[in-house]
Amino acid sequence: MIVVAVLLLPSLGLMLFVMTRIEDRVLLETEPARHARRSHLRVIQGGRQAKAARHARSSRHLDAA
């Protein structure tokens, strides 16, 4: 049993080392691509407010019945 433990110890150490390196590489923050746009979303004037007001009016109409 001790022989098996001694034989497995180096392989487990190597596996731990490799997994740590892989995690560091995956979690490394990279810079965005040079051609990537900073802000690609466009704001629609009154988009959410108009929709909320329209919803409030329709719900008042349904509540009156």
Secondary structure, DSSP 8 states (H G I E B T S, - for coil): -HHHHHHHHHHHHHHHHHHHHHHHHHH------TT--S------TTHHHHHHHHHHHHHHHHHT-
